[in-house]
Amino acid sequence: MDVQPWHAVAAVMDRAPATIRVFLDHRMHCVGCPIARFHSVEEACREHGLALARILAAFDAAARVDEPS
């Protein structure tokens, strides 16, 4: 999965469950949050004061774990 800034946080976690660890490691409280369906990755990074490019790279690395071989 190629995670994009406009992807909904919940969709990222649904499609690539390995990204949940990235959210938790960066103290993003998105896991289980009712707003995760509506917040984009970009919005979540802004809310948590995190660099978007760094988080996207971490999500992409984690998402590769969930891709079928």
DRENVO-129410 format. One record per residue: x, y, z of N, C-alpha, C, O, CB in turn; residue number from 0; residue in three letters. Coordinates in steps of 0.02 Angstrom, whole numbers. Atoms other than C-alpha are relative to their C-alpha. Glycine has a CB too. Example, Ala and Ser with C-alpha at 12.3 -4.5 7.8 and 13.67 -1.06 7.14 Angstrom:
<atoms>
n_east=45&n_north=-59&n_up=0&ca_east=615&ca_north=-225&ca_up=390&c_east=45&c_north=60&c_up=0&o_east=97&o_north=59&o_up=33&cb_east=-50&cb_north=1&cb_up=62&i=0&aa=ALA
n_east=-42&n_north=-59&n_up=-3&ca_east=684&ca_north=-53&ca_up=357&c_east=-39&c_north=55&c_up=37&o_east=-14&o_north=110&o_up=45&cb_east=20&cb_north=23&cb_up=-71&i=1&aa=SER
</atoms>
This chain:
<atoms>
n_east=43&n_north=-59&n_up=0&ca_east=0&ca_north=0&ca_up=0&c_east=45&c_north=62&c_up=0&o_east=91&o_north=67&o_up=40&cb_east=-48&cb_north=0&cb_up=61&i=0&aa=MET
n_east=-35&n_north=-64&n_up=3&ca_east=66&ca_north=171&ca_up=-47&c_east=-43&c_north=51&c_up=37&o_east=-91&o_north=77&o_up=9&cb_east=14&cb_north=22&cb_up=-75&i=1&aa=ASP
n_east=40&n_north=-45&n_up=-41&ca_east=1&ca_north=281&ca_up=93&c_east=9&c_north=72&c_up=-24&o_east=65&o_north=96&o_up=-34&cb_east=20&cb_north=-6&cb_up=75&i=2&aa=VAL
n_east=1&n_north=-70&n_up=24&ca_east=-47&ca_north=456&ca_up=34&c_east=-26&c_north=46&c_up=55&o_east=-63&o_north=24&o_up=99&cb_east=-43&cb_north=6&cb_up=-64&i=3&aa=GLN
n_east=21&n_north=-48&n_up=-52&ca_east=-76&ca_north=614&ca_up=139&c_east=-76&c_north=5&c_up=7&o_east=-101&o_north=19&o_up=61&cb_east=27&cb_north=67&cb_up=-15&i=4&aa=PRO
n_east=74&n_north=-8&n_up=-2&ca_east=-262&ca_north=616&ca_up=94&c_east=-36&c_north=-63&c_up=21&o_east=-97&o_north=-61&o_up=30&cb_east=-25&cb_north=21&cb_up=-69&i=5&aa=TRP
n_east=33&n_north=62&n_up=-23&ca_east=-296&ca_north=436&ca_up=147&c_east=-27&c_north=10&c_up=71&o_east=5&o_north=41&o_up=113&cb_east=49&cb_north=-60&cb_up=-2&i=6&aa=HIS
n_east=29&n_north=-2&n_up=-68&ca_east=-411&ca_north=421&ca_up=297&c_east=41&c_north=-45&c_up=46&o_east=62&o_north=-100&o_up=26&cb_east=-74&cb_north=-22&cb_up=-1&i=7&aa=ALA
n_east=-39&n_north=37&n_up=-49&ca_east=-320&ca_north=362&ca_up=452&c_east=-28&c_north=-71&c_up=10&o_east=10&o_north=-119&o_up=10&cb_east=2&cb_north=37&cb_up=67&i=8&aa=VAL
n_east=31&n_north=66&n_up=-11&ca_east=-444&ca_north=219&ca_up=480&c_east=11&c_north=-45&c_up=-60&o_east=22&o_north=-105&o_up=-51&cb_east=-75&cb_north=8&cb_up=13&i=9&aa=ALA
n_east=-11&n_north=41&n_up=60&ca_east=-424&ca_north=160&ca_up=300&c_east=71&c_north=-26&c_up=-2&o_east=83&o_north=-83&o_up=-22&cb_east=-15&cb_north=41&cb_up=-63&i=10&aa=ALA
n_east=-70&n_north=22&n_up=-2&ca_east=-235&ca_north=153&ca_up=321&c_east=7&c_north=-59&c_up=47&o_east=38&o_north=-110&o_up=30&cb_east=47&cb_north=58&cb_up=21&i=11&aa=VAL
n_east=-5&n_north=54&n_up=-50&ca_east=-252&ca_north=46&ca_up=478&c_east=-37&c_north=-63&c_up=-23&o_east=-15&o_north=-118&o_up=-10&cb_east=-27&cb_north=23&cb_up=67&i=12&aa=MET
n_east=38&n_north=57&n_up=25&ca_east=-384&ca_north=-65&ca_up=396&c_east=37&c_north=-38&c_up=-54&o_east=40&o_north=-99&o_up=-54&cb_east=-68&cb_north=23&cb_up=-26&i=13&aa=ASP
n_east=-34&n_north=32&n_up=57&ca_east=-284&ca_north=-98&ca_up=238&c_east=69&c_north=-25&c_up=16&o_east=93&o_north=-73&o_up=-14&cb_east=5&cb_north=49&cb_up=-57&i=14&aa=ARG
n_east=-69&n_north=19&n_up=-18&ca_east=-114&ca_north=-111&ca_up=321&c_east=6&c_north=0&c_up=77&o_east=31&o_north=49&o_up=105&cb_east=53&cb_north=48&cb_up=-32&i=15&aa=ALA
n_east=0&n_north=2&n_up=-74&ca_east=-131&ca_north=-165&ca_up=504&c_east=69&c_north=11&c_up=31&o_east=74&o_north=33&o_up=89&cb_east=-26&cb_north=-66&cb_up=22&i=16&aa=PRO
n_east=-68&n_north=-11&n_up=-27&ca_east=59&ca_north=-158&ca_up=526&c_east=13&c_north=74&c_up=13&o_east=59&o_north=91&o_up=52&cb_east=52&cb_north=-28&cb_up=-47&i=17&aa=ALA
n_east=-9&n_north=-72&n_up=-12&ca_east=43&ca_north=33&ca_up=520&c_east=-23&c_north=20&c_up=70&o_east=-5&o_north=74&o_up=94&cb_east=-37&cb_north=40&cb_up=-53&i=18&aa=THR
n_east=23&n_north=-17&n_up=-67&ca_east=-43&ca_north=29&ca_up=689&c_east=59&c_north=11&c_up=47&o_east=58&o_north=56&o_up=89&cb_east=-46&cb_north=-57&cb_up=28&i=19&aa=ILE
n_east=-60&n_north=-8&n_up=-42&ca_east=128&ca_north=7&ca_up=770&c_east=32&c_north=68&c_up=-11&o_east=57&o_north=98&o_up=36&cb_east=51&cb_north=-56&cb_up=-16&i=20&aa=ARG
n_east=-28&n_north=-67&n_up=15&ca_east=187&ca_north=167&ca_up=682&c_east=-40&c_north=53&c_up=37&o_east=-11&o_north=98&o_up=68&cb_east=0&cb_north=13&cb_up=-77&i=21&aa=VAL
n_east=42&n_north=-48&n_up=-36&ca_east=39&ca_north=264&ca_up=752&c_east=19&c_north=0&c_up=75&o_east=29&o_north=52&o_up=105&cb_east=-75&cb_north=-17&cb_up=-9&i=22&aa=PHE
n_east=-14&n_north=6&n_up=-71&ca_east=76&ca_north=199&ca_up=927&c_east=71&c_north=24&c_up=17&o_east=81&o_north=58&o_up=67&cb_east=-9&cb_north=-71&cb_up=23&i=23&aa=LEU
n_east=-69&n_north=-20&n_up=-13&ca_east=265&ca_north=225&ca_up=916&c_east=9&c_north=76&c_up=-1&o_east=53&o_north=102&o_up=32&cb_east=46&cb_north=-32&cb_up=-51&i=24&aa=ASP
n_east=-4&n_north=-73&n_up=5&ca_east=237&ca_north=408&ca_up=871&c_east=-50&c_north=35&c_up=45&o_east=-63&o_north=95&o_up=38&cb_east=-10&cb_north=22&cb_up=-72&i=25&aa=HIS
n_east=48&n_north=-27&n_up=-48&ca_east=110&ca_north=432&ca_up=1010&c_east=-60&c_north=34&c_up=-32&o_east=-87&o_north=83&o_up=-6&cb_east=34&cb_north=48&cb_up=47&i=26&aa=ARG
n_east=60&n_north=-25&n_up=34&ca_east=-29&ca_north=464&ca_up=887&c_east=-58&c_north=-40&c_up=29&o_east=-58&o_north=-102&o_up=28&cb_east=5&cb_north=-8&cb_up=-79&i=27&aa=MET
n_east=56&n_north=33&n_up=-34&ca_east=-192&ca_north=425&ca_up=975&c_east=-56&c_north=-19&c_up=-48&o_east=-115&o_north=-17&o_up=-30&cb_east=-27&cb_north=45&cb_up=55&i=28&aa=HIS
n_east=49&n_north=15&n_up=53&ca_east=-278&ca_north=374&ca_up=813&c_east=-31&c_north=-69&c_up=7&o_east=-88&o_north=-80&o_up=-15&cb_east=33&cb_north=7&cb_up=-67&i=29&aa=CYS
n_east=25&n_north=68&n_up=-7&ca_east=-298&ca_north=191&ca_up=857&c_east=-60&c_north=1&c_up=47&o_east=-54&o_north=18&o_up=106&cb_east=55&cb_north=-49&cb_up=26&i=30&aa=VAL
n_east=62&n_north=1&n_up=-39&ca_east=-478&ca_north=172&ca_up=917&c_east=-35&c_north=67&c_up=4&o_east=-88&o_north=73&o_up=36&cb_east=16&cb_north=-22&cb_up=68&i=31&aa=GLY
n_east=30&n_north=-67&n_up=-2&ca_east=-516&ca_north=357&ca_up=892&c_east=-60&c_north=3&c_up=-48&o_east=-54&o_north=-18&o_up=-105&cb_east=52&cb_north=55&cb_up=-18&i=32&aa=CYS
n_east=58&n_north=-4&n_up=44&ca_east=-691&ca_north=390&ca_up=822&c_east=10&c_north=49&c_up=-58&o_east=-27&o_north=45&o_up=-108&cb_east=-61&cb_north=20&cb_up=40&i=33&aa=PRO
n_east=-13&n_north=-49&n_up=54&ca_east=-621&ca_north=533&ca_up=715&c_east=44&c_north=-30&c_up=-55&o_east=50&o_north=-1&o_up=-109&cb_east=33&cb_north=64&cb_up=29&i=34&aa=ILE
n_east=-47&n_north=30&n_up=47&ca_east=-498&ca_north=416&ca_up=626&c_east=-32&c_north=-13&c_up=-69&o_east=3&o_north=-13&o_up=-119&cb_east=26&cb_north=-66&cb_up=27&i=35&aa=ALA
n_east=35&n_north=10&n_up=63&ca_east=-630&ca_north=383&ca_up=492&c_east=-1&c_north=63&c_up=-43&o_east=-4&o_north=59&o_up=-104&cb_east=-72&cb_north=-22&cb_up=12&i=36&aa=ARG
n_east=8&n_north=-64&n_up=34&ca_east=-635&ca_north=567&ca_up=448&c_east=66&c_north=38&c_up=-8&o_east=72&o_north=80&o_up=-53&cb_east=-49&cb_north=42&cb_up=36&i=37&aa=PHE
n_east=-65&n_north=-34&n_up=2&ca_east=-456&ca_north=626&ca_up=481&c_east=44&c_north=-30&c_up=-54&o_east=49&o_north=-92&o_up=-60&cb_east=35&cb_north=-3&cb_up=68&i=38&aa=HIS
n_east=-50&n_north=25&n_up=48&ca_east=-330&ca_north=613&ca_up=340&c_east=66&c_north=-8&c_up=38&o_east=74&o_north=17&o_up=93&cb_east=8&cb_north=50&cb_up=-61&i=39&aa=SER
n_east=-66&n_north=8&n_up=-29&ca_east=-152&ca_north=561&ca_up=376&c_east=32&c_north=69&c_up=9&o_east=64&o_north=82&o_up=61&cb_east=45&cb_north=-45&cb_up=-46&i=40&aa=VAL
n_east=-29&n_north=-68&n_up=-5&ca_east=-99&ca_north=741&ca_up=341&c_east=-28&c_north=39&c_up=59&o_east=9&o_north=71&o_up=96&cb_east=-13&cb_north=39&cb_up=-66&i=41&aa=GLU
n_east=32&n_north=-35&n_up=-57&ca_east=-224&ca_north=811&ca_up=467&c_east=24&c_north=-29&c_up=66&o_east=37&o_north=9&o_up=113&cb_east=-76&cb_north=-6&cb_up=-5&i=42&aa=GLU
n_east=-23&n_north=32&n_up=-62&ca_east=-171&ca_north=684&ca_up=599&c_east=72&c_north=21&c_up=16&o_east=88&o_north=34&o_up=74&cb_east=-5&cb_north=-76&cb_up=-7&i=43&aa=ALA
n_east=-70&n_north=-22&n_up=-12&ca_east=13&ca_north=730&ca_up=576&c_east=1&c_north=72&c_up=25&o_east=38&o_north=88&o_up=71&cb_east=41&cb_north=-7&cb_up=-65&i=44&aa=CYS
n_east=3&n_north=-70&n_up=-20&ca_east=-29&ca_north=914&ca_up=591&c_east=-24&c_north=5&c_up=73&o_east=4&o_north=43&o_up=113&cb_east=-46&cb_north=40&cb_up=-47&i=45&aa=ARG
n_east=28&n_north=-1&n_up=-68&ca_east=-133&ca_north=883&ca_up=749&c_east=51&c_north=-23&c_up=52&o_east=52&o_north=1&o_up=109&cb_east=-62&cb_north=-43&cb_up=4&i=46&aa=GLU
n_east=-48&n_north=28&n_up=-46&ca_east=9&ca_north=784&ca_up=828&c_east=69&c_north=32&c_up=-6&o_east=116&o_north=12&o_up=29&cb_east=6&cb_north=-75&cb_up=-10&i=47&aa=HIS
n_east=-64&n_north=-35&n_up=8&ca_east=149&ca_north=901&ca_up=770&c_east=55&c_north=-43&c_up=-29&o_east=113&o_north=-35&o_up=-10&cb_east=22&cb_north=26&cb_up=66&i=48&aa=GLY
n_east=-49&n_north=45&n_up=30&ca_east=236&ca_north=769&ca_up=665&c_east=13&c_north=17&c_up=-73&o_east=-31&o_north=43&o_up=-108&cb_east=-24&cb_north=-73&cb_up=5&i=49&aa=LEU
n_east=-19&n_north=-13&n_up=69&ca_east=328&ca_north=785&ca_up=500&c_east=-34&c_north=-51&c_up=-46&o_east=-25&o_north=-111&o_up=-38&cb_east=77&cb_north=-3&cb_up=-9&i=50&aa=ALA
n_east=38&n_north=44&n_up=45&ca_east=216&ca_north=715&ca_up=363&c_east=44&c_north=-48&c_up=-39&o_east=29&o_north=-107&o_up=-42&cb_east=-41&cb_north=43&cb_up=-48&i=51&aa=LEU
n_east=-44&n_north=42&n_up=41&ca_east=357&ca_north=650&ca_up=253&c_east=29&c_north=-58&c_up=40&o_east=34&o_north=-114&o_up=16&cb_east=56&cb_north=41&cb_up=-31&i=52&aa=ALA
n_east=-29&n_north=52&n_up=-43&ca_east=435&ca_north=554&ca_up=397&c_east=-51&c_north=-54&c_up=17&o_east=-36&o_north=-114&o_up=15&cb_east=28&cb_north=30&cb_up=65&i=53&aa=ARG
n_east=53&n_north=48&n_up=-17&ca_east=270&ca_north=473&ca_up=447&c_east=-20&c_north=-41&c_up=-61&o_east=-31&o_north=-101&o_up=-56&cb_east=-61&cb_north=37&cb_up=29&i=54&aa=ILE
n_east=18&n_north=37&n_up=61&ca_east=226&ca_north=428&ca_up=267&c_east=52&c_north=-53&c_up=-15&o_east=34&o_north=-109&o_up=-34&cb_east=-6&cb_north=48&cb_up=-60&i=55&aa=LEU
n_east=-53&n_north=50&n_up=12&ca_east=395&ca_north=341&ca_up=248&c_east=-6&c_north=-58&c_up=48&o_east=2&o_north=-116&o_up=29&cb_east=70&cb_north=33&cb_up=7&i=56&aa=ALA
n_east=9&n_north=53&n_up=-50&ca_east=365&ca_north=244&ca_up=409&c_east=-61&c_north=-43&c_up=-16&o_east=-59&o_north=-104&o_up=-9&cb_east=-6&cb_north=30&cb_up=70&i=57&aa=ALA
n_east=59&n_north=37&n_up=18&ca_east=190&ca_north=196&ca_up=353&c_east=14&c_north=-45&c_up=-60&o_east=-6&o_north=-104&o_up=-60&cb_east=-59&cb_north=47&cb_up=-16&i=58&aa=PHE
n_east=-15&n_north=40&n_up=60&ca_east=253&ca_north=137&ca_up=183&c_east=43&c_north=-60&c_up=17&o_east=32&o_north=-115&o_up=-8&cb_east=35&cb_north=43&cb_up=-53&i=59&aa=ASP
n_east=-42&n_north=56&n_up=-21&ca_east=388&ca_north=31&ca_up=264&c_east=-41&c_north=-52&c_up=38&o_east=-32&o_north=-112&o_up=26&cb_east=58&cb_north=25&cb_up=45&i=60&aa=ALA
n_east=42&n_north=47&n_up=-38&ca_east=262&ca_north=-46&ca_up=384&c_east=-51&c_north=-34&c_up=-45&o_east=-64&o_north=-94&o_up=-37&cb_east=-36&cb_north=36&cb_up=57&i=61&aa=ALA
n_east=51&n_north=28&n_up=45&ca_east=132&ca_north=-72&ca_up=247&c_east=28&c_north=-55&c_up=-43&o_east=-9&o_north=-101&o_up=-63&cb_east=-30&cb_north=55&cb_up=-44&i=62&aa=ALA
n_east=-30&n_north=54&n_up=41&ca_east=254&ca_north=-178&ca_up=146&c_east=-4&c_north=-67&c_up=36&o_east=-5&o_north=-119&o_up=3&cb_east=74&cb_north=17&cb_up=-16&i=63&aa=ARG
n_east=6&n_north=62&n_up=-38&ca_east=243&ca_north=-307&ca_up=286&c_east=-67&c_north=-34&c_up=-15&o_east=-71&o_north=-95&o_up=-16&cb_east=6&cb_north=15&cb_up=76&i=64&aa=VAL
n_east=67&n_north=26&n_up=11&ca_east=57&ca_north=-327&ca_up=249&c_east=-15&c_north=-19&c_up=-72&o_east=-67&o_north=-47&o_up=-87&cb_east=-50&cb_north=50&cb_up=23&i=65&aa=ASP
n_east=12&n_north=16&n_up=71&ca_east=76&ca_north=-346&ca_up=60&c_east=12&c_north=-74&c_up=-13&o_east=59&o_north=-103&o_up=14&cb_east=45&cb_north=43&cb_up=-46&i=66&aa=GLU
n_east=-10&n_north=70&n_up=17&ca_east=55&ca_north=-521&ca_up=-10&c_east=64&c_north=-8&c_up=-41&o_east=81&o_north=35&o_up=-82&cb_east=-60&cb_north=-29&cb_up=-39&i=67&aa=PRO
n_east=-63&n_north=11&n_up=37&ca_east=217&ca_north=-595&ca_up=-77&c_east=-11&c_north=-35&c_up=-66&o_east=37&o_north=-47&o_up=-102&cb_east=48&cb_north=-40&cb_up=41&i=68&aa=SER
</atoms>
